[in-house]
Every structure is written in structure tokens, then in C-alpha cells.
Amino acid sequence: RRMILINNEIEDKDDIDHLGNRRVKTNGELIQNKLRIGLRRMERVIKERMSIRDQDQVSPVSLVNIRPVVAALREFFGSSQLSQFMDQTNPLAELRSKRTLSALGPGGLRRERAGFDVRDVHHSHYGRICPIETPEGPNIGLIGRLASFARVNEYGFIETPYRRVIKTLSYDDPRLEGRLLNETIKDEKSGEIIAKEGERIDAKMAAAIKKTKKSTIFLTPFISAEVEYLSADAEDKYVIAQANAGMDINSEFIGDQISCRFHSDFIMSAAEGVNYMDVAPNQVVGISAALIPFLEHDDANRALMGSNMQAQAVPLINPDSPLISTGMEKYAAIDSGQVLVAEEEGEITSVTGRQVFVRNTEGKTREYNLRKYQRSNQSTCIDQRPAVIKGQRVHKGDILADSSSTVGGKLSLGQNVVVAFLSWEGGNFEDAILISERLVQGDKFTSVHIEKHEVEARDTKLGPEEITRDIPNVGEDAIKDLDEQGIIRIGAEVGPNDILVGKITPKGEKELTPEERLLRAIFG
């Protein structure tokens, strides 16, 4: 039947780039597939062993070999294109790396073969995949990020929330009171008019309507607080109003024509034709893009660069809360998991640099441990600072400790500085900028990085390597901060080319010249 409708141009052909035809393979599904391969290999080994072993001597230990399962999982986590080292430069980088969608990898596209269509923004991406946040290089359009309110359903399709526009209610619905009628309601027995079309229902009318037990009462369309998640396929059937559409205190649309979306078009529709409404104006973009103030005034290319560069901001030792913000800073910080949040209501009984103690309403004390000077994957410093004081009352969800890039539980990636746009003797030619000395002296843009260095002492063919303080041809000044074992002491200040660990390696004799051989033969 569908084929006939497509042939008669009543329905459209399937679009391969439509999100109704593209599903997300979640990490659990990918691991499950690898586990299945490992278990199949293990099953084959067990069957082979069962066929050659004597029945009397068979035991589970002699049959089962878990190495194929371990190897399959190790291969996935160690060498798969989709297994990546998490970006922990700052809380935003951590959050966006967890919300990444990739069209590459096993079972996906290849960078060389991916054309323009698959990389392009599609109308079904609205509220599901951010149209701005994508890499600038050869992966542009192939790697994306989930939009702010998007979620993945049980089948792997991306859904986005909408507020339902209600046009009818039943007689016993409590929301009936205060609504504007779109029909005249009469008593079926007496024929008496209970309420006229265009009247607003009060408590007396609502009670009278309830007695009629009329299943469907037509009303002037109003936007409810009811939120429904729609997949891309389901959304195509409905007319959806924008989040900033005008409405009055009764949540009814203002104006005769409302700007809406239908399928891939923008249309003007009467209130009666609207089915849903966007939940928020920033629904269309992802977390990084939603952190850019006045995003709608920016060029898309520059917004793309800005949203990517925010994730590269290193945590500063003196973070500064933004004066101009969008309201997403709080949610980005909490959802990143780097901010310590109260799990229940209570009173702060003790605060130290490493712990916060909260006594709950039942009198039990809960201990919260802070992360102190931890090294992130990108060698930046994760350090939590208490944001509460002793005796303070806290509720569930309140901030107990800030992380290295948050202030008061809000994401704070940069500094509030005064910027002047002027030419200064050619010093700020093109991309160059001039900064005040006070920014340097006040440690405004100073950051702490923690580097990890490892050294191994191996057994070589010529003998074992040795970690020692006695390094040949090195002065005492260069090894003054090394301990007896030859390892740098804790608290020592080091600079470039300073020795951290002393190690000596056995060196093989090089080929002697004829003169050296003669001297060795004479003198031994």
C-alpha cells in the first residue's frame, strides 16, 4: 500500500538521512555484540574439548576457558575506533564527550566515502542533534552532539520533548475550570444552556458540566504543562509552534496566525491547527552552543568554533563566574559530575578542605569526600573546594563543593575582563591581542597542570639498569634535590632540564679504532 502511495506521489520516499531511519547504537549494545563474539568462541572451544575428553574426567574447570571473552572485551576497549580516552580538560569537555554521536566506526561510514548529504543538517535533527557543534576537520557532520533536551529511547531512536496543545477535555478533568469554551453546552434533558461559546468556565459552570457527563468538551486551544517526547517519525505528522510564540496568562495563543514547523517547512497556522509547542528556544542546540550568549546573532561558522573552543578552556586557579550568562551554566556544571551535590536535606556539621559532613533530619551524619588535586586525562587539575559553611542548612540538590571550573555551582570557564576595540601601534595586527600586565600579576589566567612521569629499570642483555643518585659526569648541583634512591624529593621546585630520577644503563663497548686496539694490547 505504501509503495502505491509513493508511486502516486501522495507519500514521500524514505530519506536515508532522516533520523526516523537512523538509530543510535549505545555503548551497552556495542559491548553486548563484542561479548557475544567472545562467548561464541568460548562455546566452540568447550564443544571441541567435550568431543575429545573422556566423559568420566570432564569438569567445568577443564572445559571452560574465559580467554576468548576477555580478549574480545580487551580488543573493544583497547583498539576500537569508538573507544576513546575521555576528554577531561574541563567539566564541559567531559559532558560533551559523553553526549557525542558518531557515524564512523564498525558498521558505520568511512570518512572518505561520506558525501555532503550525510554530513548536512537535516530538518529531523531539530531538537535531537545540535546543528552547530561538530568538528571543523574531515569529520565535519559525521560526529555530532545530542541537543540540550534530547534523549535516546529503548529502540535507539532520538526523541525530543514538546508541550502538548490541548483542544478538548472530558467533563471531569480538573483543568476545565478557567478555560475558554469553543462550543455551547446544553443540558440534554431540559435543553437549558449551561455555558455559551466564548465564555470562560468558572467553578459553577464546571460543576454543571460535570453533571452532563459529556466525554468531549471543545475548548480554545491552550498549551499544557504536559510534556511528550516525540521521535523524528512521529513529529513529521504534527504542526509544532515555536517556544517563543505569544501566549497570555491562561496559556492560550495570542494572535490569529502562529509561526510553526510542519515536516520540513515553516508555516503560519491558526491556533486550532497547532498540535505541539517547543519546550524552550535552546531546544534546537546542544549544551556547548547553549552556553553562548546571544547565539541567534552569531554567524553559524563562528558559533561552531566558539562551542568547540569552550571545551578547550583550561581550569583557572581563580575561576570567575560569568556576568553575562544564558542559564545553562548551572545545569552543565551539575550534569558533568564534577560538582559535589547534597543527596539529602540536612545541616552542615563540619567543613574541611577534604571533607564535608552533613547531619540529616533523622540525626545521621553523612560524609562527603572532596577530590583534591587529581590529575585529569588531559593533565589539568581537578580540585573541589567547599561552597558551604558550618551550621548552614542544605536541601537535596544543593551545591556542597565547587570544582576547578565552577563558582557557586555554575560553569565558569573564563574571566570577566574589559575589552577595548582599537588599534594600538600595530601591536594587535590581525589576530594579535594586547593584554594588561595586571592580568598576569593578578593570576587571572594562571592554571595548574599535573604531569605524570614514569621510569622503569629493566634487565638488559648487558646487565640490569639501576635507579641511583650516583650519576656519572653530573655535578652535585644537578642532583641536590634527589634522595638516596635517586628520586626527586616531594616539595622540590624544578625547572626545564632538571633531573627527576637518576638512572644508569649498562653500555656496550663500541668498536675500537686500530690505534686504541694497539694501546690496549700494549698497556692491557
SVG drawing of the C-alpha trace seen along z (x, -y; Angstrom):
<svg xmlns="http://www.w3.org/2000/svg" viewBox="-37 -53 140 95">
<polyline fill="none" stroke="black" stroke-width="0.4" points="0.0,0.0 2.8,-2.4 4.5,-1.6 1.3,-2.6 1.1,-5.9 4.8,-6.7 4.2,-5.8 1.2,-8.1 3.3,-10.9 0.9,-11.0 3.7,-10.0 7.4,-10.8 10.1,-8.2 12.2,-7.1 15.0,-9.5 18.2,-7.7 19.4,-10.8 16.1,-11.2 16.5,-10.4 13.5,-8.1 15.7,-5.9 18.9,-6.2 19.2,-4.7 21.8,-5.1 23.9,-2.1 24.5,-2.7 27.7,-1.7 25.9,1.2 24.8,2.6 28.4,2.4 29.8,4.2 27.0,6.8 28.0,7.5 31.6,8.0 30.6,10.2 28.5,12.3 31.6,12.9 33.7,13.8 31.0,16.2 30.6,17.9 34.4,18.5 34.3,19.9 31.4,22.2 33.3,23.6 36.3,24.3 34.1,26.1 32.5,28.2 35.9,29.2 37.1,30.2 34.0,32.1 34.4,34.2 38.0,35.3 37.9,35.6 36.9,38.8 33.3,38.4 34.4,39.5 37.2,36.9 35.2,33.9 34.9,31.0 33.8,27.4 37.3,26.1 38.8,28.3 36.3,27.3 35.7,23.5 38.4,21.1 37.4,17.5 40.3,16.1 38.2,15.5 35.7,13.4 38.5,11.4 40.3,10.9 37.1,9.7 36.4,7.1 40.1,6.0 40.1,5.6 37.0,3.4 38.2,1.1 41.8,1.1 41.6,0.7 38.1,-0.1 37.5,-3.3 34.6,-4.1 36.6,-3.5 38.2,-6.9 40.1,-8.4 37.6,-10.8 38.3,-14.5 38.6,-15.9 40.1,-19.3 37.2,-21.0 33.7,-19.9 32.1,-20.9 34.6,-18.8 33.7,-15.8 30.0,-16.4 30.1,-16.8 32.4,-13.8 29.7,-11.7 27.0,-13.2 28.9,-12.5 27.2,-10.7 29.5,-9.2 28.6,-8.0 32.1,-6.4 33.4,-3.1 32.4,0.5 29.1,0.8 29.2,-2.9 30.5,-5.2 34.1,-5.8 35.4,-9.3 36.5,-9.1 33.2,-7.7 30.8,-10.0 29.3,-12.6 27.7,-16.0 24.2,-14.7 25.0,-12.6 27.1,-15.4 24.5,-18.1 22.0,-19.4 18.6,-17.7 15.2,-19.0 14.7,-15.9 17.8,-17.0 15.7,-19.8 15.9,-19.3 17.8,-16.0 21.3,-16.7 23.0,-20.1 23.3,-21.8 26.3,-23.8 28.5,-21.5 30.6,-19.4 34.4,-19.1 35.9,-21.5 38.2,-19.0 37.4,-15.9 34.9,-14.6 32.6,-17.6 28.9,-16.5 29.9,-12.8 30.4,-13.5 27.7,-15.4 26.4,-16.1 22.9,-15.4 20.8,-18.6 20.1,-20.0 16.8,-18.1 17.2,-15.1 17.2,-11.5 17.6,-8.1 14.6,-5.8 14.7,-2.0 14.8,-1.3 17.8,-3.6 15.9,-6.5 16.5,-10.1 13.5,-11.8 12.9,-15.5 10.2,-16.9 7.2,-19.1 4.4,-20.7 1.0,-19.4 -1.6,-21.8 -5.0,-20.7 -8.2,-21.4 -10.6,-19.1 -11.1,-17.9 -13.5,-15.4 -16.2,-16.6 -14.3,-15.5 -10.9,-17.0 -9.8,-19.4 -8.1,-21.6 -11.6,-22.6 -12.0,-25.5 -10.7,-28.8 -10.7,-27.5 -12.5,-29.3 -15.3,-27.3 -15.3,-26.6 -18.9,-25.3 -22.2,-26.0 -23.1,-23.3 -26.7,-22.4 -28.4,-20.2 -29.6,-17.2 -32.8,-16.7 -34.1,-20.3 -32.3,-21.9 -31.2,-24.7 -27.9,-26.4 -25.2,-25.7 -22.4,-27.7 -22.1,-29.6 -19.3,-29.5 -16.6,-32.1 -17.4,-32.1 -14.7,-31.2 -15.6,-28.3 -16.0,-29.2 -16.4,-26.8 -20.3,-26.9 -20.1,-26.1 -17.6,-23.3 -19.9,-21.7 -22.8,-21.9 -20.7,-20.5 -19.6,-17.6 -23.3,-16.6 -23.8,-16.3 -21.0,-13.6 -20.1,-14.9 -17.0,-13.0 -15.6,-15.6 -15.8,-19.4 -14.3,-21.6 -12.1,-24.5 -10.0,-27.3 -6.6,-25.6 -4.2,-26.1 -0.7,-25.0 -0.5,-22.4 2.4,-21.7 2.2,-18.1 5.5,-17.2 5.7,-14.4 8.8,-13.0 8.5,-12.5 10.7,-10.6 11.5,-12.1 8.9,-9.9 6.1,-10.8 7.0,-14.6 6.5,-14.7 2.7,-14.3 2.2,-17.3 2.2,-21.1 4.6,-22.5 4.7,-26.1 7.9,-27.8 8.8,-28.2 8.6,-32.0 5.1,-32.0 3.0,-34.7 0.6,-33.4 -1.5,-35.0 -1.7,-34.2 -4.2,-31.4 -1.6,-29.7 -3.7,-30.5 -2.1,-31.7 -2.1,-35.4 -2.9,-36.4 -4.7,-34.7 -1.6,-33.2 1.2,-31.4 4.6,-30.7 5.0,-26.9 7.0,-24.0 5.4,-21.2 7.6,-18.4 10.5,-20.3 8.6,-23.6 7.9,-26.7 4.2,-27.6 1.7,-30.1 -1.2,-28.3 -4.3,-29.2 -4.3,-28.1 -6.8,-25.3 -4.2,-23.7 -1.3,-23.6 -0.6,-20.2 2.5,-20.8 4.9,-23.6 8.6,-23.6 9.6,-23.4 12.4,-26.1 14.2,-28.2 17.5,-26.5 16.0,-23.1 17.4,-23.1 21.1,-23.4 23.5,-21.4 25.0,-22.2 28.1,-24.0 26.2,-26.2 23.5,-26.9 26.3,-28.5 27.0,-31.2 25.0,-34.4 23.0,-36.0 23.7,-32.9 21.0,-33.9 23.1,-37.0 26.2,-34.9 27.3,-33.6 27.0,-29.8 30.7,-29.2 31.9,-31.4 29.4,-29.8 30.8,-26.3 34.3,-27.5 33.2,-29.0 31.3,-26.0 34.3,-23.7 36.8,-26.1 34.9,-26.3 35.8,-22.7 39.5,-23.5 39.5,-26.1 41.8,-25.0 40.6,-25.3 42.0,-28.5 43.3,-28.8 40.9,-31.8 37.7,-31.0 35.3,-33.8 31.5,-33.4 30.3,-35.0 28.5,-38.3 26.6,-37.5 25.2,-34.0 22.4,-32.0 21.1,-30.0 22.6,-26.7 25.8,-27.1 24.2,-25.6 22.9,-22.5 26.1,-22.0 28.2,-22.0 25.9,-19.7 25.4,-17.2 29.2,-17.0 29.5,-15.2 32.4,-17.4 30.3,-19.4 29.5,-17.9 25.8,-17.9 23.8,-17.2 22.0,-13.9 19.5,-14.7 18.3,-17.6 20.3,-18.4 22.7,-20.7 26.4,-21.2 28.2,-20.0 31.8,-20.2 33.7,-21.6 37.4,-20.9 39.4,-21.2 38.9,-17.5 35.5,-16.6 32.0,-17.9 29.8,-16.4 26.0,-16.8 23.6,-15.7 20.2,-14.8 16.7,-15.2 17.0,-11.8 20.2,-12.8 22.5,-10.6 25.7,-12.2 26.8,-11.6 30.4,-12.2 31.2,-13.7 34.8,-13.3 36.2,-16.0 38.5,-15.4 41.8,-17.2 44.5,-17.9 43.6,-14.9 45.2,-14.7 42.7,-14.6 43.2,-12.7 44.5,-15.9 46.8,-16.7 44.6,-19.5 43.9,-19.7 40.6,-18.5 40.2,-20.2 37.0,-20.5 36.6,-23.5 33.9,-23.6 31.0,-26.0 29.2,-25.8 29.9,-26.8 29.4,-25.1 25.8,-25.4 24.3,-26.1 21.0,-24.3 21.1,-22.5 18.4,-20.8 18.6,-17.9 20.4,-19.0 22.2,-22.0 25.9,-22.6 28.3,-21.4 31.6,-21.9 32.7,-23.6 35.1,-22.1 38.1,-23.7 35.9,-25.4 32.8,-26.3 31.7,-29.1 28.6,-28.7 27.7,-25.6 27.8,-27.5 30.2,-26.7 32.9,-29.4 35.4,-28.8 36.9,-32.2 37.3,-35.7 35.3,-38.9 37.7,-41.3 37.3,-44.8 37.9,-44.6 38.8,-47.7 38.4,-47.6 41.1,-50.0 44.3,-49.9 47.4,-50.1 50.6,-50.9 50.2,-47.7 50.6,-45.5 47.2,-44.0 47.5,-43.4 45.1,-40.8 44.7,-38.0 47.2,-39.5 45.9,-40.9 47.5,-43.0 46.8,-42.2 47.3,-44.3 50.2,-43.4 47.6,-43.2 46.1,-40.1 49.5,-38.4 50.2,-39.8 46.7,-39.0 47.0,-35.4 43.7,-35.9 44.6,-33.4 47.0,-31.2 46.3,-27.4 47.7,-24.4 48.7,-21.3 49.7,-17.9 52.2,-15.9 52.8,-12.2 56.3,-10.8 57.1,-7.1 60.5,-5.4 61.3,-1.7 64.5,0.1 64.8,3.1 67.1,6.1 69.1,5.6 71.4,8.1 74.4,6.2 73.1,6.2 70.3,4.6 69.5,0.8 69.8,-0.9 67.9,-3.8 70.6,-5.6 71.8,-9.0 75.3,-8.3 75.1,-9.5 78.4,-9.7 79.6,-13.1 76.9,-15.1 77.7,-17.8 76.4,-17.8 74.3,-20.9 72.2,-19.0 71.4,-16.1 71.0,-18.2 67.2,-17.5 67.4,-13.7 67.1,-11.4 69.3,-8.3 67.4,-6.2 67.9,-8.8 64.3,-10.1 63.3,-13.7 62.1,-14.7 58.5,-15.9 58.3,-19.7 61.3,-20.4 60.9,-23.2 62.1,-22.0 62.7,-23.8 63.3,-22.7 66.0,-20.0 66.2,-19.3 66.8,-15.7 63.8,-14.0 65.1,-10.4 68.7,-9.2 69.1,-6.1 72.2,-4.4 72.1,-1.9 75.0,0.6 76.6,-0.5 78.2,1.9 81.8,1.4 81.9,-0.4 84.1,0.8 87.7,-0.2 89.9,-2.1 93.3,-0.4 95.2,-2.9 93.0,-2.1 93.5,1.6 97.3,1.2 97.3,-0.8 95.1,1.7 97.4,4.6 100.5,2.8 99.1,1.5 96.3,4.1"/>
</svg>
